[in-house]
Amino acid sequence: MLLRILFYGLPLLLAALTYNGVSFKTDLSTFIVSGKNADEALLAHAMQSGNLSRRYLIAITSNTNQAVEPQFIQQLIAQLKRIDKVTDVWNPEQKKQALNALQTLYVNHANSIYSLHPEDDLNTLFSTQGLHQKAHFLKQALLSPQASLIKPIALQDPLLLTLNGFQGLAKKFKAQPTTSYQNLILETRPSGMDTAAQKAIQQAILARFKALNANQNYQLEMTGVPVFAVTTQGLIQGDIIKISVVSSLALMLLFLWAFRSLFQMFQVFTLLAIVILSAILITASIFGYIHGMTIAIGATLVGICIDYPIHALVHAQQSSQQPPRSIIVQIWPSMLLGGVTTMIGYLALGVSGYPGFQQVAVFAASGIVIALLITRFMLPALVIQSAQPVRIVGIQSWIHLCQRYRKIGWTMIAVFLMVAIWPLSHLQWMQDMQQLTPELDDLKQQDRRIRARMTSIEPGRFILVSGDTTELALRHAEQVYKRLDQLKQQQALSEYFGLFPWLLSSQQQRLNQKTLKAKLTPTNIKHWQDALQQEGLSVTKLGHLNYPSNPPLTLDVIFKTPVKHLLDSRIMQQADKTIILIGLSQHTPEIVRQAFSDWSHARYFSQRDLLNAMLNDYTQMAKKLLLAGVGLIMLLMLHRYRSLTMTVSTLLPALLAALFILSSWAIAGVAISFLHLVAFLLVVAICVDYGIFYQENRGGNILVTYQAMTVSMLTSALAFGSLLAAESTSLKILAGVVSLGVLIGFMLCPLIIQQAENTDKLKN
């Protein structure tokens, strides 16, 4: 009685612990992406929780092709700033922010920020022609509509050195052919991966916009890490719900059809609830959280863990002479070996390098162990033998058919093996990681469309510059600028976007001050004054070049001004490392990559190339793990059977099932990814269980054993097949491969394994 109370009460206790103590995540970056080095790891961290992750790019588009009214944008900005957990909203037009920064900040550092090549630039400036050109430019500026901006700058910086770095800035940003849209940037306090907070913020953004857009003159689109995170979470949550509902209903119907007993169905589902909840708690305790994809993939575990109680129940129902405990003890060695071989398949995923499958491996392994222990030590006391044993129509006929035509069957297998070898040489391997997420294609296109309106930077491609300190990183970046200028001259690069003219290293700033001071000789000052007189400008107000020697401008000072918005997404700081991102416009990737191939503190980085390199690494690792997993399973079975013939015949149905699928992919021209190979390994790990049960037949009645195998095969096929209801392409791949593989492996067992010849060997 106490055991029954414990068994049926345990799911409630585990559910309460899971609800109160488990943290769930749904962002795909933590499930898929991993960096090979410290720079990539820091970048991944910034994308998940840094400034990059907390910002939205919002595009307001006119439905009438008319200009977006400035008043509407001002009202919208004011409304968006009032949203809870929104820290700021601004117009990303850099030129406007630069105007304010020039007057309030940079004019005081004109003699330190003006150039990356001070000697060359000042030689040109202080030539007779250069000074006259500068005086003429100053006059034109003071007479222009921007005179109110230029005048206070000129009084402190008559040579307009403040403008030096900013003159070409506007050219770097794509000219807008129309004003029928307006872009905004919105920054939030929570990380972009805090999907609960970000979902509320997105709903508030749309609500505020809708309220202002009563006449429906405008449309709003947005992109950014939070948009992808919330959308992905919605897809994963939807997948979990659909998979759970579909698999639960399918398995319930299967159990009612096979066992014709509500009580036994309730008993098995109670066991499964204990297994799944325990696996969630164990996984969360090891990793600190559990990912939604882990649960989605782990939901298929019901089709594997349920095998053990199924075999126990089917065999117990068939024999009224033996108590359930002795029957379960009798078939326990087969269950144990089957559980271990299945765990080998899942545990191989844990060392694949694919971050998400490390959780899946722990989840599955712990679930299988718990299912085995409950089946062996708790279920015998709970089983109630039924008067209606399982009877699956057609199973006995299939066994007889396979036994009668085994020679023909083996001939067909031999022909298949010869035919299947040729297509394998034509397998196509997936080269683009984005092919695994076509469900996000609409968001990707929207993201490209919005970003293309803002700058000509190619998204996800830049030069990564690192340094142990911010000062060192800035110095390294200044060396990179020179190499990039060379690439521009070679027409391998159209433009780049670094931190200059916003910030230079303290070393470069001091050099600029020193070089300028050396040029401010009485002769040069006299030439400047003559140039002013020729242009009719005041020598008294503009002729004295008294540039103060201020301390170098630092990042901390800049971050206290609105310029922070322009830089904080391009520089990432940690205690022992700083990384600067230099954006690139249209360029030739191979030439740019080669230009920095021998640099220790700078390298070309492409997010897409990184993902594709990861895809290749995972694929290569999956190939090795597939061979290692099959080899380990074979060694384990050799140790058990002490017979190569029995080992091969037990393993062959699983291998042929997997080989059939692999050849089908090759013939169909399907691009194979590491996920297909992972599914391939799972097919072998699961199907080998069928070979073990059929080979050993520990219940003594091969028909009963195959009846139990039929029900367990159907549960696995249904559990994995339920993944077809998902939106995720990754889950669909697993669904199609594994569900078909287990069916083929199951069907091949009676044809390949001559069970009767091995009975005596197993008993000895």
N, C-alpha and C positions, 0 to 999 in steps of 0.2 A: 504493500500500500504506500509506504514511504517513497519507494522508487517511482511509483506512478505520479505521486504529487510533485516530486522533483522534476520528472520528465515533462509533465504538462504545464508546470508553473515556470520552468526555466525560460521559455520564450518571452514571457512578460517581464521578467527581471532583466534579461539581456536587452530587450527593447527599451526599457527605461534607462539603462546605462548608456545605450547608444544615443538616445535622444538628448541626454544631458551632458555627455562627455566626449562626443565625437565631433571633430571639425571637418566640414566637407568643402572641397574645392571643385571648380568646374572649368577653370581656364586651361586651354589646351597647351599653352606654353610650358606650364609646369609638368604636363604629361608627356610632351613630345620633345621640346627643345632643350638641349644641353650644350654648353660651350666647351670647346676643347682646351682653352687656355684661360688665364686670369682675365685678359681683356674681354673675351667673349662672355665670360661669366658675369663680369661687371656690367657689360652692355645688356645682357639678358635681365639682370637685376633691375637696371634702369628702366627697361621696357615693361617690367612687371610692377614696379612700385615707385619709380622715380618720376621726374617731371614729365617725361615722355608718356608715361602711362596715365597721367592725370589730366590730360588736355584733350578737348574736343576741337575739331575744325568744323565750323558751322558755315554753310553756304546759304545765303538768302538770294533766291532767283526771282526775277519779275516774270509774271505770266503774260505780260503785254509787251515784252521786249523794250520797255521803257526803263530809264534809270531808276534804281532803287532810291527812294526818297531818303535823304540824310536824316530827316526828322523821325522817320520810322525806325531807322537803325539806332538812333540815339535813345528812343523810347524802349526799343527791344533790349539794348545793352543795360539800361537802367532796371528793367524788369528781371533780366537774367541775373544781375548782380544780387538781387534780393532772394534768390533761391537758396535754401538752406544747404550749407556745405560747399557753396560756390565761392571761391576766394577772389576771383577776378574775371573780367571779360574785357577784351580789347580788340581793336582793329589791327590786323597784322601788317598793315602798310608801314614798312620800316622807315620810309623817308620822313613821315610826319613825326615819328618818335625821335629820329635823328636830329630834326630841327630843334626840338626842345633840348636835347642832350648837348648839342653844340653850344648853345647859349649858357647853359647852367653848369656843365661839367667839363667838356672837352676844351673849351677856350682857355681854361686855366692850365691845361696840359698841352698846349699847342706845340711847344718846343720839344716834346718828348714822344708824341704819338704820330708825328707827321709822316714817317717813312720807314720802309724796310731797307732802303738803300740810301741812307742820308748823304754819303759822300757824292754819289752820282747826282742825286736830286738837287743838292745844294750847289754843285758846280754849274748845273744848268740854270738854276734860279739866279745865282749871283753873277751870271754873265751879263754884259751890257744889254743884250737883247732880252734875256730872261727877266731882268728887273723892269724894263719898259713894258714887256708883255703883262707882267704881274700888275703894274700900276694901271694899265689900260683895263685889265680884267676887274680890278677893284673899282674903277670909275663906273664901268658898266653895271656892276653889281649894286652899287649905291644908287644908281638911277633906275634899277629894275623894280618890279613889284615886290621883290624880296628884300627891299632896302631896310625894312624894319628889323629883319633878322640879321642882315649883314653889318649894319652900323655898329651895334654894341660889340660884335665880334671884332670888327676892324679896329676899334679903339684899343682893345687889348692885344690884338694880333694883326698888325697892319699888313703883314705878308700873307695873311689868310692861310697860314699853315694848318689851321684847324680843319679847313675844307679839303686838304690834300687827299687824304684817304677816302673821303666821302664823295668826291667828284664822280667817281665811276660806280658808286654803289647802286644808283638807280638803274644803271645799264645792266647790272647783274640780275635784276628782277624783271620777270617777263612783262613786257608791255601788254596792257589789257586792251584788246580790240573793241570791247564793248563794256558799258557800265550797267548792263542788265542784271548783274549779280553783285553781291557784296559778301565778303568773307569776314568771319569773326573767330577769335580763339577764346575758349572758355576753359578756365582752370578750376579744378575741384580740390578739396582737402583730402578726401579718401583716395586711395590707390585705384587705378583703373580696374584692378582685379577684384575690388570690393564690389561684387556684382549687385548685392542688395542695395547698397547706397547709390551706385551708379544707375541702377534701374529707376529708382525714385527720382534722381536728378534728370534723367532723360524724359521721364513722364512730365516733370515740371517744365522742362524746356519747351516741349511740344504744347503744353497747356498755355504757357505764357505767350508763345508765338500765335497760337490759335485765337487767343483773346484779342491780341492786337491786330490780327489779320482778318478782321470781320468781313471785309470786302473781298477776301480771297484773291488779293492782287499778287501775292507772293507764295513761293514754295520754300520749305526748309529742308535741307539735307545736312547730315552730319556724319563725321567719321572720326576715327581715333581708336586707341586701344580700348577705352571703355565701351565703345559701340560693338567692337568685335567680341569683347568679353561677355557682355550681356546677351548678345545674339547666340554665342556659343553655349552659354549656360542654358538658355532657353531650349536650344536643340538637344543638349544632353539631358536636361530634365524631362523633356518630352520623350526622348528615347527611353529613358529609364522607366517612365510610366507605361509607355506602349509595350516595351519588352516585358515588363512585369505582368501587365494585364494579359497580353497574348500568351505568354509562356504559362502563366498560372491557369488560365482557362483551358489551354490545350492539355496540360498535364492532368488537370482535374478530370476532364473528359476521358483522357486515356486511362486513368486509374479506375474510373467508374466502369469503363468498357472492359478492362482487363480483369479487375478484381471483383467488380460488382459489389462493393462494400464501402459505404460512406465512412465507417469507423476506420478501416485500414487506410483509406485515403487521408483521413484526419491524422492518423498516427504517423504516416510518412511525411506529411507536410509539417507536422510539429517537429520532427527530426530535422527537416530541411531548415525550418526557421531557426532552430538552435545552431545549425551549422553556419548559415549565412550571417547571423548576428554575431556569433563568436568570431568568425573570420573578419568581420568589419572591425570589431573591437581590437583584435590582435594586430591587424594592419595599421589601424590608427595609433595604437600604442607604440609601434615601431617607427612610423614615419611622422607622427605628430598630427596627421590629417589623413583623410582618404579621398581620393579623387572620384568624381562622378563616373568617369569612364571605367575605373576599376570596378565599380559596382555594376555598371552596364555589362561589361565583359564577364565579371564574376557571377552575374545572374545565370550564365550558362552552366555554372558549377552545379546547378540543380540536376542537370542531365547526367552528370558524372557521379556526384555523391549519392544520388538516388539509386545508382546501380546496386550498391551494397545491401540496403534494406530490401530492394526488389528481389534479389537472389535469395535472401533469407526468407521472405514471405512466400515466394513461389514454391521453394523446396519444402517449407513447413506445411503448406496447404496440401501438397501431394502425398504426404505421409502421415497417416493417423497413428502409425505404430510407434514412431519415435517422438520424444518431446522436442519442442523447438530448440532448446539449448543444445542438444546433442547434434541436431541437424546443422545448426549454425557453426558449431565447433568443427563438424565434418568438412564444411565447405570453406572454412576460415582461411586455410593456406592459399587457396585460389584468390580470395578477396584481398588478402594481404599483398600477394605478388602483383595483382592487378592495380592496387592502390599505389604501390611503390613505382611501378612503371609509368603510371599516369603522372605521378609527382615529378618524375625525371623530366617529362616533357615540359611541365610548367616551370620547374626550377631552372631549366635551361634559359627560360625567358629572363630570369632575374639577373643573369650575367651577360645579357645581350647588349647592354649599353643603352637600350631604349628605356628612358626614365619611367614611363608609365607601367611597363611590364614588370618592373621590379616590384611594384605594389601588387600587380596581378599574380605574380609568382608566390608572394607571401600569402595573399588572400586564398589562392587555390590550394597551396600546400597545407595551410592550417585547416582549411575546410575539409580536405580529404582525410587528414588525420583524425579530426573530430568525428566525421561520419563513420569511419572505420571503428573507432573506439565505442561509439554509441551502439552501432550495429552488433558489435561483438559482446559488449558487457551490459548493455541496458535493454536492448530490444528483445532478447530471449525471454525475459520475464514479462514482457508486455504483449507478446504475440498471442493472438487468439486464432486458433486454426479454424479455417472456414470449410463449410461443406461443399463449397463451389470452387474447386481448384481452377487455376488459369488454363484456358484453352484458346490458343490462337489458331484460327482456321488456316490451313495451308502449310503450316510449319512442318508437319510430319511428311507431307508430300514433297516438299522441297528437299528434305534430308534424303528421302528415298531416291529422288531424281538425281541428286548429286552423287550418291553412292552407285547408282546404276550406270551413270554415264561419266564416271570419273576420268576414264581414259580420254574420252572426247573433250572433256573439260580441260584436262591438262594440255592436250594438243592445242586447244584454242588459246590457253594461257601462253604457251610457247610462241605461237604465232603473234600474239599481242606483244610479247616482250621484244620480238624482232622488229615489229612494226613501230613500237613506241620509241625505240632508241633514236631513230632518225629525226623526229620532230624536236627532240630535246636540244639538238644542236642549233635550233632556230628559235629558241626562247628569246623573247624581247624583255629587257629589263627596264623598269621605270626609271626615268632620269630626272623627273621634276616632282619634288615633294608636294607641290600645290595640287597635283592630280589626286591626292588623297583627301582633299577638302573641296570638291566642286560645289558642295552645298553652300559655300561662302562666296561663290563667284560674283553674285550681285553686289555684295558688300565690297569686294575687291575692286570691281569696276567703279563703284561710286567713290571709293577712296582715291583711285587714280584720277578721276574726273575733278574732284575737289582740289587735290594737291596740284594738279596741272595749272589751275587758275591762279595759284598763289605764287609759285616760283617755278623756275625751270630745273630745279634740283631733281635728279633721278632718285626716286624713293628707294631706300634700302641699300644705296651704294655710296660709300664715302671712304676717306682715308682715316684710319684710326691712328692717332698719335698718342703715345703714352709717356709718362715720366713719373719718377718716384715722388716728385713734388709738383705743385702747380707751376712754379717758376721753370722747372726743367721741362715740363710738358710744353709750355709756351715757347721756350727756346727751340725745342725740337720742331714745333709747328712752324716756326719762322724759317727753319731750314727746308721744311716741306714746301712752303710757299714758293721758294726759289726753284725747286724742282718742278712744281706745277706750272710756274711761269714758262719754263722751258718746254713743257709739254704743250702749252698753249701755242707757243711759237711753232712747234712741230705739227700743229693742228690735230693732235691726238686728244685734245681737251678744249671745249669751248669756253668754260668758265668754272670757277670754284668758289666756295663760300666758307672762308675761315673766320677767325676771330678778329683779324685786322680789317678795318681800322678801329674797331671797338677796344681792342686790348693788345698790348705787346708785353713782352717780358720786361722785367725791371732792368735787366742788362741792356736790352735794346733801347729802352727809354733813356737810360743814362748815356749811352753812346750817341743817341740823337741830340741830347742836350749839349754834350761835349762838342760834337761836330758843328752844331749851329753856332755855339759860342765862339768857336774858332773862326767862323766865317763873318762874324759881326765886327769886322775891322773898320776903322774910321774911313778907309777908302770905299769899302762896300756900302757903308751907311750913307756916304756922300753921293754915291751913284744912285742909291734909292731915293734920296731927297730930290735929285735932279729929275729923276723919272716922274716923281709926284708933281713937281712944278710944271713939267711939260703937259701933264694931264689936267692941270688946273686944280689939283687937290691940295689940301692943307698940310704943309710940312710940319707945322706946329703940333697938330693932332696926330698925324700919321707917320711922321718922319723919324721918330725916336724908337728904335727897336730894343726896348727894354724888356726882354723876356725873363721872368723870374725862374729861379732854379727850385721848382717845387719837388717834393718827394714823388717817386713814381706812382702812377695810377695803378691801383690794385683791383683784383676781382671783388674783394669784399666791399670796396667803395662803390663799384659799379652795380653790385647786386642790391644796393640801397636805393637805386634809381629805377625808372621805368625801363632802362636798357636791359635790366635783368631778364625781361621777357624774351629778349632777342638772343640771349646767350646761354641761359641755364639749360636749354635742351641740347646744347652743343658741347657742354663740358661737364664731366662727371668726376666727382671727387670722393676719394676714400682716404682713410688715415695714411695709407702707404702707397697710394697710386692715384694719378689723375689721368683721365683720358679725354682727348679733344677729338671731336668729330668734324671733319672738313667735308662739307657737302660738295658733290660734283654735278655739273650739268652734263650735257651730251658728251660722251667720250668713247674711246676705244678701250674696252676693258683689259684686253691682253697687254696692250702697250703700257697702260697705267699700272697694272699689276707688276709687270716686269720692271718698271722704273723704280719700284720700291722693294723688289724681291730681296735685295741685300741690305736693307735697312733694319736695324735692331729695334728702333723705337717708332717706326711707322710702317704701315702696310695697307694695302688695298683691301677693303672689306665689302662684300656683297651679301646681303641677308639671304637673297635667293640662292647664291652659290653656297653659302653656309648650310642652308637646309638641304640642298641637293648633295653636298658632300656628306652630310649626316645620313641622308638616304642611302648613299653608296656604302658608307661605313656599316650601317645597320644591316644592309643586304649581305655584305661580305661576312659579317658576324653571324647572321642567321644561317648562312650556308654552313659555316663551321659548326655551329651549335646543332644543326640538323644531323650532320654526320656524327658528332660527338654523342648526341642524345640517342640515336639509333644504335650506335656502338655500345653505349653503356647499358641500354636495355638488353641487347643481345648477350653481353657478358653476364648480366644478372640472370638471364634465363639459362645460359650455359651452366652456370653454377648450380642452378636449381635442377635441371634435367640431366646433366652429365651426358648429354647426347646432342651432337650437332644437328642430326636429322630432325629431332623433335623441336629443337630451338628454331631452326629455319622454317619448318612447317607451321609453327605457332606464330611466328613473326610475319610470314609471307602474305597472309590476307591483308594485313595493315599496309605493308610496303606496296603491294599491287594496287590497293585502293588509292594510295597517294600517287603512285606512278601513273595511274589512269588519269587522275585529275591534272597532273603536271603535263602530260602529253596533250590533253584536251586544250589546256591553255596555249601550248605552243601552236597547235593546229589552228586555233581560233585567233591567234595573233594578240592575245591578251598581254598587256605590259605587266610583268611580274615585279612586285615590290617585296620588301622584307616581311610585310604583313602576310602575303601569300605563303611565304616560307614558314612563318610562325604557325599559320593554320595547317600547313603541311605536317609540321612536327606534332601538332595536337592530334591530327588524324592518326598518325602512327601511335602516339601515346595512348589514345583512347581505344583504337581498334585492336591493339595488342591484348587488351583485357578480354575481348571476345575470343581471341585465339587461346588465351590461357584457360578460360572457363570451358571452352569446347574441348580442348586438348585434355584437360585433367578430369573433367566430368566427375567431380568428387561426390556428387549425389548418387551416382551409380545408374542414373537413367538419363540417357542423352537427350531424349525428347523433352523431359522436364528442364534440363539445363538449357536447351535451345529456346524453350518457351520463356524462361527467365531472361535469356540474352535478348529475345525479341522485344520484351517490354523495356529493358534497359536501353536497347538501341533506339527504340522509338522516343524514349524520354530525352536522350542525347540529341537526336535529330530534331526534335521539337524545340528543345531548349536553345540550340544554336540556330535553328531555323527561325525562331522568333526574332532574332537580330535583323532579319530582313525587313521588319517593320520600322527599323530605325532610319533616321535621316543621315546618320554618319556613314560615309563611304567605308571607313575602316571596319565598322561593325558588320556592314554588308559583306565585305570580303570574307571575314571570319565565318559568317553565316553560310554563305554559299559553299565554301570549301569543306568545312567540317561536317555540315549536315549531310552532304552528298558522300563524303569520304566514309563516314561511319556506316552508312547504309551499304555501300559496296563491300567494305571490310566484313561486315556481318554476313552478307550473302555468300561470300567466298569461303567462309570457315568450313562448312560441310563438304565443299568440293575439294579443298586442299588438305585438310587434316583428317587422317585415318585414325579416328579416336580409339577404336576398339583395340588396335595393336599396342596401345600405350598404357592400357589399364594396369597390367602387371608391373610395368616399370615404375609407375607412380606409387604403387602400394609397397614396393620394396624399399 
